[in-house]
Amino acid sequence: MNPATEETIAELEPAGVAETDAAVARARAAFPAWRTVAPADRARLLRRLAALVEEHTDELALLETRNVGKPISDSRGEVGMVADVFHFYAGAVDKHYGETIPVAGGVDMTFREPLGVVGLIVPWNFPIAISSWKLGPALACGNTVVLKPAELTPLTALRLAELALEAGLPEGVLNVVAGPGSVVGRRLVEHPDVVKIGFTGSTEVGRSVMEGAAGTIKRVTLELGGKSANVVFADADLERAAEQAPSAVFGNAGQDCCARSRIIVERSVYDRFLELLTDATRAVRLGDPESPDTEMGPLISADHRDRVASFVDGDVAFRGETPSGPGFWFPCTLVEATNEDRVAQEEVFGPVATVIPFSDEEEAVRLANDTPYGLSGSIWTENGARALRVARGIEAGVLSINANTSVRVQTPFGGFKQSGFGRELGMHALEGYSEVKNVFVAT
């Protein structure tokens, strides 16, 4: 369904256990040949896939926008990142080194071996982008893959699989199975021939993935929820911090595990910053996601809109406007709160930000850490020593100083605490899709 129009754009027969088992069997059959493909040839295939993604940018971006409801400018940027991811891991294929280790009586060396068949389960908020984050390192390491997109947003994953075949990836290396998580996802988690699960989604579902994987001692990478802090000190460039804060919360309609939805502001500048933030939030442009001027689209579904609305019951400092007519719209909303309020503790996953005052650096760090999550966050200050102290003190996997970005192809991405474990992107991601083998040769 198109969330902006509430119109059906495609109908798919949902896959079940039989289809999942067949995909796993295809991946298992393809693994022996794929793992022995020469590194240069595997890299060449990934580069071809990257080039095809670039050639089909407009098609893939429009498909993503219509299926997810995100602005077309966002979709184009995300498709561009997909190409960058495959280019990066094409270059990483022959740079995933083993070691030689000094030992007595011989030579000791390590090899990085592929795992086998890996199951990749991706969410509906960034379907094609997060698919690539997992596919890139998994394929580069020599694994074969069964990818399960979210049942709400399967279209770009299915198209990506077609492009992979066109690029020359052998049949069975990349398989996409579109069906309910409770059926397809569960089967992948429990299937004895799947040796690794890469999962992105809610902490609640991630917990069940861990439980299901225990039966076969599967390796698991979990990228889960977040409740990230945007910490603004009095000595920060307040205008710039306020100008950039809305996109860090309302981008993708707030449906982002990295959303800086707790804006923690030093008390002495709280009123001034809230005024600047309100002006910047008022300027966010909601509208037709296919328009290049649109900055925020609708939420993914009516049920999700109801859930987001349930969080807004406090002191609302600002509530924006939404387009009339169909679509699962929700306004940009600022709520003054304490860190104990539900809206400040649970992941809203919508365009709702809480604004919370703090008195000093110690309290800022305490508030930032007062959450079960630890994914991302920002620190705004002109004091370099303070920036580093606070960055070391905050329990989160991805932090930015005087910026609100979390994701780069070359750098590791992942969380602390209940935001999960393991890392995606960068060379660190290869560790999650390979096994270390130690070999000793007596001399």
C-alpha positions in Angstrom: 0.0 0.0 0.0 1.1 3.6 -0.7 1.0 5.3 2.7 0.5 8.7 1.1 -2.6 7.7 -0.9 -3.8 4.5 0.9 -4.0 2.9 -2.5 -2.9 -0.7 -3.3 0.2 -0.6 -5.5 1.0 -4.4 -5.6 -0.3 -7.7 -4.5 2.0 -10.6 -3.5 1.1 -14.1 -2.5 2.7 -14.4 1.0 5.4 -17.0 1.3 5.3 -19.6 4.0 7.4 -22.4 5.5 7.6 -24.4 2.3 8.9 -21.4 0.2 11.4 -20.5 3.0 12.7 -24.1 3.1 13.1 -24.1 -0.7 15.0 -20.8 -0.6 17.3 -22.2 2.1 17.9 -25.3 0.0 18.8 -23.2 -3.0 21.2 -21.1 -1.0 22.8 -24.2 0.5 23.2 -25.8 -2.9 24.8 -22.6 -4.2 27.2 -22.2 -1.3 30.1 -24.5 -2.3 30.6 -22.9 -5.7 30.1 -19.3 -4.4 32.7 -19.6 -1.6 35.3 -20.7 -4.1 34.8 -17.9 -6.6 38.1 -16.1 -7.0 38.2 -12.9 -4.9 38.7 -10.7 -7.9 35.7 -12.3 -9.7 33.5 -11.9 -6.6 34.5 -8.3 -6.4 33.7 -7.8 -10.1 30.2 -9.2 -9.6 29.5 -6.9 -6.7 30.8 -3.9 -8.7 28.4 -4.9 -11.5 25.5 -5.0 -9.0 26.5 -1.5 -7.7 26.6 -0.2 -11.3 23.1 -1.6 -12.1 21.7 0.0 -8.9 23.1 3.3 -10.1 21.6 2.8 -13.5 18.2 2.1 -12.0 18.3 4.8 -9.3 15.1 6.6 -10.5 13.2 3.3 -10.7 14.3 2.0 -7.3 13.8 5.4 -5.6 10.2 5.8 -6.9 9.4 2.2 -5.9 10.7 2.9 -2.4 8.9 6.2 -2.1 5.5 4.7 -3.2 5.9 1.6 -0.9 7.3 3.4 2.2 5.9 6.9 1.8 9.3 8.7 2.3 10.2 11.8 0.3 11.7 11.0 -3.2 14.8 13.0 -2.3 15.4 10.7 0.6 14.8 7.6 -1.5 17.3 8.8 -4.1 19.9 9.3 -1.4 19.3 5.9 0.0 19.5 4.1 -3.4 22.8 6.0 -3.9 24.0 4.6 -0.6 23.1 1.1 -1.7 25.4 1.5 -4.7 28.1 2.8 -2.5 27.7 -0.2 -0.1 28.2 -2.7 -2.9 31.2 -0.7 -4.3 32.7 -0.6 -0.8 32.4 -4.4 -0.2 33.6 -5.1 -3.7 36.8 -3.4 -2.6 36.8 -5.3 0.7 36.7 -8.8 -0.8 40.5 -9.1 -1.0 41.3 -6.9 2.0 39.7 -9.1 4.7 43.0 -10.4 6.0 44.0 -13.2 8.2 47.1 -13.1 10.4 50.4 -14.9 11.1 51.1 -15.4 14.8 54.6 -16.1 16.2 54.6 -19.5 18.0 57.2 -22.1 18.8 57.9 -25.0 16.6 56.1 -23.9 13.5 54.0 -21.3 11.7 50.5 -20.3 12.9 48.1 -18.5 10.6 44.4 -17.6 10.6 41.9 -17.6 7.8 38.5 -15.8 7.5 36.1 -18.5 6.3 32.5 -17.8 5.2 29.7 -19.1 7.4 27.4 -20.7 4.9 23.7 -19.8 4.5 22.7 -16.6 6.3 19.2 -15.3 7.0 18.8 -11.6 6.7 15.7 -10.0 8.2 15.1 -6.3 7.4 12.6 -3.7 8.6 10.1 -1.5 6.7 11.6 1.9 7.4 14.7 1.7 5.2 14.0 -1.4 3.1 16.6 -1.3 0.3 19.3 0.6 2.3 19.4 -1.9 5.2 19.1 -4.8 2.9 22.4 -3.6 1.3 24.1 -3.1 4.7 23.7 -6.9 5.3 24.0 -8.2 1.7 27.3 -6.4 1.0 29.4 -8.0 3.8 27.6 -11.3 3.6 28.2 -11.8 -0.1 31.7 -10.3 0.0 32.7 -13.0 2.6 31.4 -15.8 0.4 28.1 -16.6 2.1 24.8 -17.3 0.3 21.8 -15.4 1.5 18.0 -15.7 2.2 16.7 -12.2 2.6 13.3 -11.5 4.2 12.0 -8.0 3.6 9.3 -6.6 5.9 5.9 -7.7 4.6 4.7 -4.1 4.4 7.6 -3.1 2.1 9.0 -6.0 0.0 9.1 -4.4 -3.4 12.7 -3.0 -3.6 14.2 -6.1 -2.2 12.5 -8.2 -4.9 13.7 -5.9 -7.6 17.2 -5.9 -6.1 17.3 -9.7 -6.4 16.5 -9.4 -10.1 19.3 -6.9 -10.6 21.7 -9.3 -8.8 20.9 -12.0 -11.3 21.3 -9.5 -14.2 24.7 -8.6 -12.7 25.8 -12.2 -12.9 25.4 -13.5 -9.4 24.8 -17.3 -9.7 21.3 -18.6 -9.1 20.7 -19.4 -5.4 23.3 -17.0 -4.0 20.7 -14.2 -3.3 17.2 -15.4 -2.5 14.3 -13.1 -1.4 11.3 -14.6 0.4 8.4 -12.1 1.1 6.1 -13.2 3.8 5.1 -12.6 7.4 7.8 -12.4 10.0 5.9 -14.7 12.2 6.2 -17.4 9.6 9.1 -16.7 7.2 11.3 -14.9 9.8 10.7 -17.5 12.5 11.5 -20.4 10.1 14.8 -18.7 9.1 15.7 -18.3 12.8 14.9 -21.9 13.6 16.1 -23.6 10.3 19.0 -25.9 11.0 20.7 -25.1 7.7 20.8 -21.3 8.4 24.0 -20.6 10.4 23.6 -16.8 11.0 20.8 -14.3 11.4 21.3 -10.6 10.7 18.2 -8.8 12.1 17.2 -5.2 12.2 14.0 -4.3 14.0 12.5 -3.7 17.4 14.1 -4.8 20.6 11.0 -6.8 21.4 11.3 -8.9 18.2 15.1 -9.0 18.6 14.7 -10.7 21.9 12.6 -13.5 20.3 15.2 -13.9 17.5 17.8 -14.6 20.2 15.5 -17.1 21.9 14.8 -18.9 18.6 18.5 -18.9 17.5 19.5 -20.6 20.7 18.1 -23.9 19.6 20.7 -24.3 16.8 23.4 -22.0 18.4 23.1 -19.6 15.5 25.3 -16.5 15.3 23.2 -13.4 15.6 23.7 -9.7 14.8 21.0 -7.5 16.2 20.4 -3.8 15.3 17.4 -2.9 17.5 15.6 0.1 18.9 16.9 3.5 20.0 16.0 6.5 22.1 18.9 8.7 21.2 19.8 11.9 23.0 20.6 15.2 21.3 22.6 17.1 24.0 22.8 20.8 23.6 25.2 22.8 25.8 24.9 26.5 26.4 28.1 27.3 24.6 26.9 25.5 21.4 26.0 27.3 18.2 22.3 27.3 19.2 21.0 28.5 15.8 22.8 25.7 13.9 21.8 23.1 16.5 18.2 24.1 16.4 18.2 24.3 12.6 19.5 20.8 12.3 17.5 19.2 15.1 14.2 18.7 13.2 15.8 16.5 10.4 17.3 14.4 13.1 13.9 13.6 14.6 11.4 14.1 11.7 13.4 12.5 8.9 11.6 9.5 7.5 8.6 10.8 9.6 10.5 9.8 12.8 10.5 6.2 11.8 14.2 5.8 12.4 16.0 3.9 15.2 18.7 6.7 15.2 16.1 9.5 15.7 17.5 12.1 18.2 14.1 12.2 19.9 15.3 13.3 23.3 16.6 16.8 22.9 18.4 17.6 26.2 19.2 21.3 26.6 21.2 23.2 29.2 18.7 25.0 31.4 20.3 28.5 31.0 19.5 28.5 27.2 16.4 26.2 27.3 13.8 28.9 26.5 15.9 30.4 23.7 16.6 27.0 22.2 13.0 25.9 22.4 12.0 29.1 20.5 14.5 28.4 17.8 13.6 24.7 17.6 9.9 25.6 17.3 10.6 27.9 14.4 12.7 25.3 12.7 10.1 22.6 13.2 7.3 24.8 11.8 9.3 25.1 8.6 9.4 21.3 7.9 7.5 20.7 4.6 5.0 17.9 4.7 3.3 16.8 1.4 3.4 14.6 -1.6 6.4 12.2 -1.2 6.9 12.3 -4.9 7.5 16.1 -4.9 11.2 17.0 -4.7 10.3 19.8 -2.2 8.8 17.5 0.4 10.8 16.9 3.5 8.5 14.6 5.4 5.9 12.0 4.3 3.3 10.0 6.1 3.7 7.2 8.6 3.7 3.6 7.3 0.2 2.6 8.3 -3.0 3.6 10.2 -2.2 1.2 13.1 1.2 2.8 13.5 -0.3 6.3 13.4 -2.6 5.3 16.3 0.4 4.0 18.2 2.4 7.2 17.7 -0.6 9.3 18.8 -0.8 7.4 22.1 2.5 9.0 23.2 1.3 12.6 22.9 -0.4 13.4 26.1 1.9 15.7 27.9 2.8 19.4 27.6 2.8 19.9 23.9 5.0 22.9 23.0 4.3 22.6 19.2 2.1 20.6 16.9 2.4 21.2 13.2 -0.1 20.8 10.3 -0.7 17.8 8.1 -2.1 17.6 4.5 -5.8 17.0 4.1 -7.2 14.0 2.3 -5.9 10.4 2.4 -2.6 9.2 3.8 -1.3 8.2 7.2 -0.2 11.7 8.3 1.0 12.8 11.7 2.2 16.3 12.5 5.7 17.2 13.7 5.3 17.5 17.5 7.4 18.9 20.3 6.7 17.9 23.9 8.2 19.3 27.0 8.9 16.4 29.3 11.0 14.8 32.0 13.2 11.9 31.3 10.9 9.7 33.4 7.9 10.2 31.1 6.8 7.4 28.8 7.4 9.6 25.7 11.0 10.0 26.8 11.6 6.3 27.7 9.9 4.3 24.9 10.7 4.4 21.2 7.9 6.4 19.6 9.1 5.7 16.0 7.2 8.8 14.8 7.7 12.5 14.5 7.5 13.3 18.2 10.4 14.9 20.1 10.8 15.5 23.8 12.6 18.6 25.1 14.3 18.1 28.5 16.4 20.6 30.5 19.6 19.8 32.3 21.7 21.8 34.8 25.4 20.7 34.2 27.6 18.2 32.3 27.2 15.5 34.9 23.4 15.6 34.7 23.5 15.7 30.9 25.4 12.5 30.7 23.2 10.9 33.3 20.0 11.8 31.4 21.5 10.7 28.1 22.3 7.3 29.6 18.9 7.0 31.5 17.4 4.7 28.9 17.5 1.0 28.1 18.8 1.8 24.6 22.2 3.0 23.4 22.3 3.3 19.6 23.2 6.9 18.6 23.2 10.5 19.7 24.7 14.0 19.3 26.6 16.4 21.4 26.6 20.2 20.6 29.3 22.3 22.2 32.2 24.5 21.2 34.3 23.1 24.0 36.4 20.3 22.5 37.5 18.8 25.8 33.9 18.7 27.0 32.8 17.1 23.7 35.2 14.3 24.1 34.4 13.8 27.8 30.7 13.6 27.1 31.2 11.3 24.1 33.2 8.9 26.2 30.6 9.1 28.9 27.5 8.4 26.8 26.6 4.7 26.4 25.9 4.6 22.7 27.5 3.0 19.7 27.4 5.9 17.2 27.9 9.5 18.3 28.3 12.8 16.5 29.7 16.1 17.8 28.2 19.2 16.3 26.3 17.1 13.8 23.4 14.7 13.7 24.6 11.9 11.4 24.9 8.3 12.3 25.5 6.3 9.1 28.5 6.2 6.8 29.4 3.3 4.5 33.0 3.2 5.8 32.3 3.3 9.5 30.9 0.8 12.0 27.2 1.1 13.0 25.6 -0.6 15.9 24.4 -0.2 19.5 25.1 -0.7 23.2 22.6 -2.1 25.8 19.2 -3.1 24.4 20.0 -1.5 21.0 21.7 -4.8 20.1 25.1 -6.1 19.3 27.4 -6.6 16.4 28.3 -4.0 13.9 27.2 -3.2 10.3 29.0 -1.2 7.6 32.7 -0.6 7.4 35.2 -3.4 7.6 33.8 -4.3 11.0 30.7 -5.8 9.4 32.9 -8.5 7.8 33.5 -10.0 11.3 29.9 -10.9 11.6 29.7 -12.8 8.4 32.9 -14.8 8.7 34.6 -17.3 11.0 38.2 -17.3 12.2 40.0 -20.5 11.4 43.4 -21.1 13.0 45.9 -23.4 11.3 49.3 -24.5 12.7 52.1 -25.9 10.5 54.9 -27.7 12.2 58.3 -26.8 10.9 
